[in-house]
């Protein structure tokens, strides 16, 4: 290819990485994990004033839908960095309202249609893309399921070595799917927290941990959830509330990051959606911290739930998660496992929607929030389904 036909760099406005707690700056051109100063999660900082000057309106209107259309607000330096598996814009479905909410407009953002069947494709697409660009060759993650499958697929696509540490209670089908993509699968007794400790004790220094919020770029991939919602609703129409199933919590941080950046750019005006963290009753560290006013979560003792992705007793960098929910004016709600399973069956049988148990938790939470008066009877509410109900097998 002649020099005149070389693909130009991506027009990313990334300036640096910055600690989400102490604001210490970190070089985005180097391998980074967490803040060198305080150990908190790193966030990407963009030159928003310059972007706004260059583009008074969003510049992506004529681009194909999907994750990569938001290149100005993504951290890639060149299109060839992107590891792609056909990421597309996930649909928003209209649902019949639950009993007692006849005037409520209920919508569901369905990320179950994304590559590997879950929203984890967003974060792993960015994490793996940046890892490969930075010269990393071996990645690992503790996972309850979806993240492990996504890393296995994107790692295979990028030609990188992958190890996935799964709690032994994880459905066997998840481990098989990871292995089918060529990942090494390690089963660990206990929860995802135990899997994380085992992974970090075993892995050599050259391996890179892509756990939730322990590297900077999964957060950026999750940010595209909010950017897509902005596109799908338009600048003046948006849900009053978003119910989000919360395990590791990166999605909440990503959604709020997107809304804040869009507002700073002047592209999003008016009230922003209130974010509600939905957790199971027997593993609800984020909801507990929201109710108590704590700055960080307290690890949940003896966690248990039927929703593997919500079995996170102590999410990392919880200050960022709690900060996003509180800044939005939202809150938290818990639901029992029996209602999660009932909601999953109800969505399948009555609405024809296949959701993971984590996504079903948001449907179970809806009547509870209505009964408590935390949702208006006439407002628009968006439920976030993070994965397909077809992903998990219980054999």
C-alpha positions in Angstrom: 0.0 0.0 0.0 1.4 3.4 -1.0 2.2 6.0 1.7 -0.6 8.2 0.4 -3.2 5.5 1.2 -2.2 4.8 4.8 -5.1 4.8 7.2 -5.0 8.0 9.3 -4.9 7.8 13.1 -8.1 7.6 15.0 -9.2 11.1 16.1 -9.2 10.2 19.8 -9.0 13.1 22.2 -7.4 11.1 25.0 -5.1 13.2 27.1 -4.1 10.8 30.0 -5.2 8.4 32.6 -6.2 9.8 36.0 -6.9 8.2 39.3 -10.7 8.3 40.0 -10.0 9.0 43.7 -6.8 11.1 44.1 -6.5 12.5 40.5 -2.9 11.5 40.1 -2.0 11.5 36.4 -0.7 8.3 34.6 0.7 7.9 31.1 -1.8 6.2 28.8 1.0 5.2 26.4 2.4 2.8 29.0 1.0 -0.4 30.6 -1.1 0.7 33.6 -3.2 -1.1 36.2 -4.4 0.9 39.2 -3.3 4.2 40.6 0.4 4.1 41.8 -0.5 6.4 44.6 -3.6 5.1 46.3 -4.5 1.9 44.4 -7.9 3.1 43.0 -9.2 2.7 39.5 -7.9 4.8 36.6 -10.2 6.7 34.3 -9.4 8.1 30.9 -9.4 11.9 30.5 -10.2 13.5 27.2 -9.7 17.0 25.8 -13.4 17.8 25.9 -13.0 21.6 25.3 -11.0 20.9 22.1 -13.5 18.2 21.0 -16.4 20.6 21.6 -14.6 23.3 19.6 -13.9 21.0 16.8 -17.3 19.4 16.8 -20.2 21.5 18.1 -22.4 18.5 17.3 -21.7 14.8 17.7 -19.4 13.8 14.8 -20.6 10.2 14.4 -24.0 10.7 13.0 -23.2 9.2 9.5 -21.1 6.3 10.8 -22.3 2.7 11.1 -23.9 1.9 14.5 -21.9 0.0 17.0 -19.2 0.4 19.6 -16.4 1.8 17.4 -18.4 4.7 16.0 -17.5 6.8 19.1 -13.8 7.0 18.3 -13.3 10.5 19.6 -14.2 9.3 23.1 -12.4 6.0 22.9 -8.7 5.5 23.8 -7.4 3.9 20.6 -4.7 5.6 18.6 -5.3 3.8 15.3 -8.1 1.8 13.7 -5.8 -1.2 13.4 -5.7 -1.4 17.2 -9.3 -2.4 17.4 -10.0 -6.1 18.0 -13.4 -6.7 16.4 -16.0 -9.4 16.6 -18.9 -7.6 14.9 -20.0 -5.3 17.8 -23.2 -3.7 16.9 -25.7 -1.4 18.6 -27.9 -3.4 20.9 -31.7 -2.9 20.6 -34.1 -1.2 23.0 -37.3 -3.3 23.5 -40.6 -2.1 24.7 -42.1 -4.3 27.5 -45.6 -4.5 28.8 -45.6 -2.8 32.2 -45.9 -5.0 35.3 -49.0 -5.3 37.4 -49.7 -2.0 39.2 -47.6 0.0 36.7 -50.1 0.5 33.9 -49.0 4.1 33.1 -45.3 3.3 33.3 -43.3 3.1 30.0 -40.9 0.2 30.4 -38.0 -0.4 28.0 -35.2 -2.8 28.0 -31.7 -2.4 26.5 -30.7 -5.9 25.4 -27.0 -6.5 25.4 -27.6 -10.2 25.0 -27.2 -9.8 21.2 -23.6 -8.7 21.4 -20.6 -10.9 20.6 -20.3 -13.7 23.2 -23.8 -13.0 24.3 -23.3 -10.3 26.9 -22.3 -6.7 27.7 -18.9 -7.9 28.6 -18.0 -7.7 24.9 -17.9 -3.9 25.3 -15.3 -3.8 28.0 -13.2 -6.7 26.7 -13.1 -5.3 23.2 -11.4 -2.2 24.5 -9.3 -4.0 27.2 -7.9 -6.5 24.7 -7.4 -3.9 22.0 -5.3 -1.7 24.3 -3.5 -4.7 25.8 -2.4 -5.9 22.3 -1.4 -2.4 21.3 0.8 -2.0 24.4 2.6 -5.2 23.6 1.0 -7.5 26.2 0.9 -11.2 25.4 -0.8 -12.9 28.3 -4.1 -11.9 30.0 -6.1 -13.3 32.9 -9.3 -12.6 34.7 -11.3 -14.0 37.6 -14.9 -14.3 36.4 -18.4 -15.5 37.3 -18.9 -16.4 33.6 -19.6 -13.7 31.0 -16.3 -11.8 31.4 -14.4 -15.1 31.1 -16.2 -16.0 27.9 -15.7 -12.5 26.4 -12.0 -12.4 27.3 -11.5 -15.9 25.9 -13.1 -14.9 22.5 -11.4 -11.5 22.2 -8.1 -12.9 23.3 -8.3 -15.6 20.7 -9.1 -13.0 18.1 -6.1 -10.9 19.1 -3.7 -13.9 19.3 -3.1 -13.5 23.0 -2.8 -16.1 25.8 -5.8 -16.2 28.2 -6.4 -17.8 31.6 -9.8 -17.6 33.2 -10.3 -18.3 37.0 -13.8 -19.4 37.7 -15.5 -20.0 41.0 -16.2 -23.8 41.3 -20.0 -23.0 41.5 -19.9 -21.5 38.0 -22.0 -23.5 35.5 -19.9 -26.1 33.7 -21.0 -24.8 30.3 -19.2 -21.5 31.0 -15.8 -23.2 31.5 -16.4 -25.3 28.3 -17.1 -22.2 26.3 -13.9 -20.5 27.6 -11.9 -23.6 26.7 -13.5 -23.8 23.2 -11.9 -20.4 22.5 -8.5 -21.7 23.6 -8.4 -20.3 27.1 -6.9 -22.1 30.1 -9.6 -22.5 32.7 -8.8 -22.8 36.4 -11.6 -23.7 38.9 -11.3 -22.1 42.3 -13.3 -22.9 45.5 -15.4 -20.0 46.8 -16.5 -16.8 45.2 -15.2 -14.5 42.5 -13.2 -12.7 45.2 -11.5 -16.0 46.0 -10.9 -16.6 42.3 -9.3 -13.1 42.1 -6.9 -13.8 45.0 -5.9 -17.2 43.6 -5.3 -15.6 40.2 -3.1 -12.8 41.5 -1.1 -15.3 43.7 -0.5 -17.6 40.8 0.1 -15.4 37.8 3.7 -14.4 36.7 4.5 -10.7 36.6 4.3 -10.5 32.8 0.6 -11.6 32.8 -1.9 -8.8 32.9 -5.0 -8.7 35.1 -8.1 -7.4 33.2 -10.4 -7.7 36.3 -13.2 -5.2 36.7 -11.7 -1.7 37.2 -8.2 -3.1 37.8 -7.2 -1.9 34.3 -8.4 1.3 32.7 -10.1 0.3 29.5 -13.0 -2.0 30.3 -14.5 1.1 31.9 -14.1 2.8 28.5 -15.9 0.0 26.7 -18.8 0.1 29.2 -19.0 3.8 28.6 -20.4 3.0 25.1 -23.6 1.8 26.8 -24.4 5.4 27.7 -23.2 6.8 24.3 -25.6 4.3 22.6 -28.5 5.3 24.8 -27.8 9.0 23.9 -27.9 8.0 20.2 -31.1 5.9 20.6 -33.1 8.4 22.6 -31.7 11.6 21.1 -30.5 14.7 23.0 -33.8 15.7 24.5 -35.5 12.3 25.3 -34.1 9.9 27.8 -35.4 7.6 30.5 -36.0 9.0 33.9 -34.4 6.0 35.6 -32.1 3.1 34.6 -32.2 -0.1 36.6 -28.9 -1.9 36.4 -27.9 -5.3 37.7 -24.8 -4.7 39.8 -22.0 -7.1 40.5 -18.6 -5.6 39.8 -20.3 -2.3 39.0 -18.3 -1.1 36.0 -21.5 -0.6 34.0 -22.8 2.0 36.4 -19.4 3.8 36.3 -19.4 3.6 32.5 -23.0 4.9 32.1 -22.4 7.9 34.3 -19.0 8.6 32.6 -20.7 8.8 29.3 -23.5 11.1 30.5 -21.0 13.4 32.2 -18.8 13.6 29.1 -21.8 14.3 26.9 -23.1 17.0 29.2 -19.6 18.6 29.4 -19.6 18.7 25.6 -22.9 20.5 25.5 -24.5 17.6 23.6 -26.7 16.4 26.4 -28.8 18.9 28.3 -31.5 18.6 31.0 -31.9 16.1 33.7 -29.9 12.9 33.5 -31.3 9.4 34.3 -31.2 8.2 37.9 -29.2 5.1 38.2 -30.5 2.3 40.5 -28.2 -0.6 41.5 -30.1 -3.9 41.6 -28.6 -6.6 43.7 -29.7 -10.0 45.2 -30.7 -10.0 48.9 -28.0 -12.3 49.9 -25.2 -10.4 48.1 -25.8 -6.7 48.2 -22.7 -4.8 49.3 -23.3 -1.8 47.0 -27.0 -1.4 48.1 -25.9 -1.7 51.8 -23.3 1.0 51.3 -25.8 3.3 49.6 -28.3 2.9 52.4 -25.7 3.4 55.1 -24.0 6.4 53.5 -20.6 4.6 53.5 -17.9 5.8 51.2 -16.8 2.2 50.3 -18.5 -1.1 50.5 -18.1 -3.6 53.3 -17.4 -7.1 52.0 -20.6 -9.2 52.1 -20.3 -12.3 54.4 -21.3 -15.6 53.0 -22.6 -14.3 49.7 -25.1 -16.5 47.7 -27.3 -16.0 44.7 -28.7 -17.7 41.6 -27.3 -14.9 39.4 -23.5 -15.7 39.0 -22.7 -12.2 37.7 -24.0 -10.7 40.9 -22.0 -12.9 43.2 -19.5 -10.2 43.9 -19.1 -9.7 47.7 -16.6 -6.9 47.5 -16.5 -5.0 44.2 -13.1 -3.3 43.5 -12.9 0.6 43.6 -16.4 0.8 45.1 -16.0 4.6 45.6 -16.4 5.1 41.9 -19.5 2.9 41.8 -21.2 4.6 44.8 -20.2 8.0 43.4 -21.9 7.4 40.1 -25.2 6.2 41.7 -25.2 9.1 44.2 -24.4 11.7 41.6 -27.3 10.5 39.5 -29.8 10.9 42.3 -30.6 7.2 42.2 -30.2 4.5 44.7 -30.2 0.8 45.3 -32.7 -2.1 45.7 -32.4 -5.7 46.6 -34.5 -8.6 45.3 -34.7 -12.3 46.5 -33.5 -15.1 44.3 -37.0 -16.6 44.0 -38.2 -13.3 42.4 -35.2 -13.3 40.0 -36.0 -16.7 38.7 -39.7 -15.9 38.5 -38.9 -12.7 36.6 -36.7 -14.6 34.2 -39.5 -17.1 33.4 -42.1 -14.3 33.1 -40.0 -12.3 30.6 -39.6 -15.5 28.5 -43.2 -16.7 28.7 -45.1 -13.4 28.5 -42.8 -11.1 26.6 -40.7 -13.4 24.5 -37.4 -12.0 25.8 -34.5 -14.2 26.8 -32.6 -12.6 29.6 -29.8 -13.7 32.0 -30.7 -14.0 35.7 -28.8 -10.7 36.2 -31.0 -8.9 33.7 -34.1 -10.5 35.2 -33.2 -9.0 38.5 -34.1 -5.5 37.1 -37.6 -6.8 36.2 -38.0 -8.2 39.7 -36.9 -4.8 41.1 -39.4 -2.8 39.1 -42.6 -3.4 41.2 -40.6 -2.9 44.4 -39.3 0.5 43.4 -42.9 1.5 42.3 -44.3 0.4 45.6 -41.7 2.4 47.5 -42.5 5.5 45.5 -39.0 5.8 44.0 -40.3 5.5 40.5 -43.0 7.9 39.1 -46.1 6.1 37.8 -45.9 7.9 34.5 -42.1 8.0 33.8 -40.0 6.1 31.4 -37.8 3.4 33.0 -35.1 1.5 31.2 -34.0 -2.0 32.4 -30.6 -3.1 31.4 -30.3 -6.7 30.4 -26.6 -7.6 30.4 -26.7 -11.0 28.8 -28.6 -13.6 26.9 -30.5 -16.2 28.8 -29.1 -18.8 26.4 -25.5 -18.3 27.6 -25.8 -20.4 30.8 -26.5 -24.1 30.9 -27.0 -25.8 34.3 -25.8 -29.2 33.3 
